[in-house]
Amino acid sequence: MIKVLLCGCSGKMGGSVISLANESEDIKIVAGVDTVIKSFAFPVFSDFSGISVPVDVVLDFSNSSAVYGVLDFARKKNIPAIIATTGHSEQQIADIKAAAKDIPIFFTANMSLGINVLCALAKQAANILGGDFDIEIVEKHHNRKLDAPSGTALMLANELNSVFEDTYSYEYDRHSKRRMRPKNEIGIHSVRGGTIVGEHEVIFAGHEEVITLSHSAQSKGVFAAGALAAVRFIVNAEPGLYDMNDIISKQ
Ligand SMILES: NC(=O)c1ccc[n+]([C@@H]2O[C@H](COP(=O)([O-])OP(=O)(O)OC[C@H]3O[C@@H](n4cnc5c(N)ncnc54)[C@H](O)[C@@H]3O)[C@@H](O)[C@H]2O)c1
């Protein structure tokens, strides 16, 4: 049985992970960390100090402000960490990458298999189309989401930018500048409303033709399933930085 400490256990993703883990035969949530203490079948702590429960993996679906607590705890216990939270600063991302030199870290803004396939297809399209097509990314999420653009939109933009050797800049929502669109740019646009789970569109707009690749997550269960797959993957991994591509390439 893999023993998991779930940071953000009182949140929406936390609930989804707990339900799926309860149905699984090999993963058990043995403790939680959350600033909001709710009653669960496992003990919940308000921070990482004083957690005495034996743990194999830390899984974080909380808030970017929790990242140093997650990393310090995982380092001290010498166990892997899965960081599924989004909205980290550049410094926090650099620190996550640095910690991966000591412990295994699984870090992805999107745990769904489908979005990672979308990402691979979009990169393939960018490779074929080159700089001739303008790239715009549109993401839509529920009205309770805190960060914008979504971590997934940034992940897609970064992967597409890598095709062009990171020479493209990002333009967010296009309201602040009045000018024609330059070629070496990726537009990123956020929509927030209702209960939308998560939608991402990558638009390649060329001369008199448009290609749109899209993914729609229909429940949070897809992210929870990906998180449990990440738990199984990382529990015996060597120190290093991993993401969904490491799971996909094993399938
Ligand atoms: N990687 C993915 O596939 C994926 C998928 C969905 C959501 N997310 C991300 O996961 C995070 C959580 O999403 P959610 O929809 O469950 O949000 P949520 O607001 O419902 O839950 C977040 C939980 O974290 C707790 N929290 C906040 N700050 C904390 C801290 N410093 N320490 C401990 N707990 C803290 C909150 O009290 C809350 O219970 C967000 O960053 C979201 O973007 C990632």
The ligand as a MOL file (V3000), in Angstrom:
LIG
                    3D

  0  0  0     0  0            999 V3000
M  V30 BEGIN CTAB
M  V30 COUNTS 44 48 0 0 0
M  V30 BEGIN ATOM
M  V30 1 N -2.2340 19.6590 -12.2060 0
M  V30 2 C -3.5260 19.4590 -12.4810 0
M  V30 3 O -3.8940 18.5910 -13.2830 0
M  V30 4 C -4.5770 20.3010 -11.7950 0
M  V30 5 C -5.9360 20.0500 -12.0110 0
M  V30 6 C -6.8710 20.8090 -11.2950 0
M  V30 7 C -6.4560 21.7950 -10.4190 0
M  V30 8 N -5.1020 22.0280 -10.2820 0 CHG=1
M  V30 9 C -4.6020 23.0190 -9.3400 0
M  V30 10 O -4.6860 22.4550 -8.0300 0
M  V30 11 C -4.8800 23.5140 -7.0900 0
M  V30 12 C -6.1090 23.2320 -6.2300 0
M  V30 13 O -7.2600 23.2500 -7.0460 0
M  V30 14 P -8.7280 23.1070 -6.4020 0
M  V30 15 O -9.6900 23.2700 -7.5350 0
M  V30 16 O -8.8260 21.8810 -5.5630 0 CHG=-1
M  V30 17 O -8.7740 24.4170 -5.4620 0
M  V30 18 P -9.5440 24.6180 -4.1060 0
M  V30 19 O -9.5020 26.0780 -3.8350 0
M  V30 20 O -10.8760 23.9320 -4.1360 0
M  V30 21 O -8.6470 23.8490 -3.0210 0
M  V30 22 C -7.4100 24.3130 -2.5620 0
M  V30 23 C -7.2320 23.8310 -1.1150 0
M  V30 24 O -5.9170 24.1980 -0.6810 0
M  V30 25 C -6.0060 24.7600 0.6180 0
M  V30 26 N -4.8580 25.6470 0.8220 0
M  V30 27 C -4.6720 26.9190 0.4020 0
M  V30 28 N -3.4710 27.3820 0.7890 0
M  V30 29 C -2.8910 26.3710 1.4720 0
M  V30 30 C -1.6240 26.2340 2.1170 0
M  V30 31 N -0.7240 27.2380 2.1330 0
M  V30 32 N -1.3420 25.0610 2.7350 0
M  V30 33 C -2.2370 24.0330 2.7250 0
M  V30 34 N -3.4540 24.1140 2.1130 0
M  V30 35 C -3.7620 25.2650 1.5040 0
M  V30 36 C -7.3470 25.4740 0.6290 0
M  V30 37 O -7.8130 25.6640 1.9700 0
M  V30 38 C -8.2250 24.4940 -0.1460 0
M  V30 39 O -8.8160 23.5270 0.6950 0
M  V30 40 C -4.9670 24.8150 -7.9160 0
M  V30 41 O -3.6790 25.4040 -7.9830 0
M  V30 42 C -5.3930 24.3120 -9.2800 0
M  V30 43 O -5.0350 25.1810 -10.3390 0
M  V30 44 C -4.1760 21.3070 -10.9350 0
M  V30 END ATOM
M  V30 BEGIN BOND
M  V30 1 1 1 2
M  V30 2 2 2 3
M  V30 3 1 2 4
M  V30 4 1 4 5
M  V30 5 2 4 44
M  V30 6 2 5 6
M  V30 7 1 6 7
M  V30 8 2 7 8
M  V30 9 1 8 9
M  V30 10 1 8 44
M  V30 11 1 9 10
M  V30 12 1 9 42
M  V30 13 1 10 11
M  V30 14 1 11 12
M  V30 15 1 11 40
M  V30 16 1 12 13
M  V30 17 1 13 14
M  V30 18 2 14 15
M  V30 19 1 14 16
M  V30 20 1 14 17
M  V30 21 1 17 18
M  V30 22 2 18 19
M  V30 23 1 18 20
M  V30 24 1 18 21
M  V30 25 1 21 22
M  V30 26 1 22 23
M  V30 27 1 23 24
M  V30 28 1 23 38
M  V30 29 1 24 25
M  V30 30 1 25 26
M  V30 31 1 25 36
M  V30 32 1 26 27
M  V30 33 1 26 35
M  V30 34 2 27 28
M  V30 35 1 28 29
M  V30 36 1 29 30
M  V30 37 2 29 35
M  V30 38 1 30 31
M  V30 39 2 30 32
M  V30 40 1 32 33
M  V30 41 2 33 34
M  V30 42 1 34 35
M  V30 43 1 36 37
M  V30 44 1 36 38
M  V30 45 1 38 39
M  V30 46 1 40 41
M  V30 47 1 40 42
M  V30 48 1 42 43
M  V30 END BOND
M  V30 END CTAB
M  END
